[in-house]
Amino acid sequence: MFDAQRLAEMYVAVWNETDAENRRQQIAALWLPDGRHYVDEREAHGYSELEQRIIGSHNRNVRDGGRRFRAVQDAQALRDVVTFHWEMLDGKADEVLAVGLEVLRVDAEGRILVDYQFIV
């Protein structure tokens, strides 16, 4: 069995990752090759599209915006579903600028099949 909070921490780390090769490796470790990600009207299917989605968010929020993401300590798993909240913080302080909810469908090893991201 996998640790839901560890998965949440790994998930958030990929959105903060600055090194392109490390990011690709983290994506491959987290998602299955045909994994999907949905947020609002956007969707990404497979490693290449997931990488582009994450790079876009990273560049806008972390690199250019000076922000960072962290997982809230509330991850839980039930069968093949993991949920947790994340926060986007000002890079210089702990001021919470945005909050989101992840609902992940995972396989038995905890790799992501489908990722539903809600900005709350």
C-alpha positions in Angstrom: 0.0 0.0 0.0 1.2 3.5 -0.7 1.3 6.5 1.6 -1.3 9.1 0.5 0.5 12.1 2.2 3.8 11.1 0.6 2.0 11.0 -2.8 0.6 14.5 -2.1 4.1 15.8 -1.2 5.6 14.3 -4.4 2.7 15.7 -6.5 3.3 19.2 -5.2 7.1 18.9 -5.6 6.7 18.4 -9.4 4.9 21.8 -9.7 7.8 23.5 -7.9 10.6 21.7 -9.7 13.0 24.0 -11.6 15.1 21.4 -13.4 13.5 20.1 -16.6 15.1 16.6 -16.4 14.1 16.1 -12.8 10.6 17.3 -13.6 10.3 14.7 -16.4 11.5 12.0 -14.1 9.0 13.0 -11.4 6.1 13.1 -13.9 7.0 9.5 -15.0 7.2 8.4 -11.4 3.8 10.0 -10.5 1.6 9.3 -13.5 1.0 6.3 -15.7 2.1 6.9 -19.3 -1.5 7.5 -20.4 -2.4 9.5 -17.2 -4.8 12.4 -17.5 -5.1 15.8 -15.8 -8.2 18.0 -15.8 -8.5 21.5 -14.5 -11.3 23.9 -15.5 -11.6 23.5 -19.3 -8.0 22.4 -19.7 -6.9 18.8 -20.0 -3.6 16.9 -20.5 -3.1 13.3 -21.6 0.2 11.5 -21.4 3.6 12.6 -20.3 4.3 15.2 -23.0 1.0 17.1 -22.4 1.4 16.7 -18.6 4.9 18.2 -18.8 3.6 21.2 -20.9 0.8 21.8 -18.4 3.1 21.7 -15.4 5.7 23.9 -17.2 3.1 26.5 -17.9 1.9 26.6 -14.3 5.5 26.6 -13.0 6.6 29.4 -15.3 3.6 31.6 -14.5 3.5 31.0 -10.7 6.9 29.8 -9.5 9.5 31.1 -11.9 7.9 34.5 -12.9 5.5 34.9 -9.9 7.9 34.1 -7.1 5.4 31.7 -5.5 5.6 28.1 -4.3 3.2 25.3 -3.7 2.8 23.0 -0.7 0.6 20.1 0.2 -1.7 20.5 3.2 -1.3 17.7 5.7 -4.8 16.2 5.0 -4.2 13.5 2.3 -6.4 10.5 2.5 -6.9 7.4 0.4 -10.0 5.3 -0.1 -9.5 2.3 -2.4 -8.3 3.9 -5.7 -9.0 7.5 -4.8 -6.7 10.0 -3.1 -7.7 13.5 -2.1 -5.7 16.3 -0.6 -5.6 20.1 -0.6 -2.6 22.2 -1.7 -1.8 25.9 -1.2 0.0 28.4 -3.3 2.2 30.7 -1.1 4.0 33.9 -1.6 7.6 32.9 -2.1 8.9 35.2 0.6 6.2 34.5 3.2 3.7 31.9 4.3 0.7 34.0 3.0 -1.7 31.7 1.2 -2.6 33.1 -2.1 -4.7 30.2 -3.5 -6.0 26.8 -2.4 -6.8 23.8 -4.5 -8.2 20.3 -4.1 -6.8 17.3 -5.9 -8.9 14.2 -6.5 -6.7 11.4 -7.9 -7.6 8.0 -9.2 -4.6 5.8 -8.7 -3.5 2.3 -9.4 -2.5 -0.2 -6.7 1.1 1.3 -6.5 -0.3 4.9 -6.2 0.5 6.0 -9.7 -2.0 8.5 -11.1 -4.5 7.4 -13.7 -6.7 10.5 -13.6 -6.1 13.8 -11.8 -8.9 16.2 -11.2 -7.8 19.6 -10.0 -10.2 22.1 -8.4 -9.1 25.6 -7.5 -11.2 26.6 -4.5 
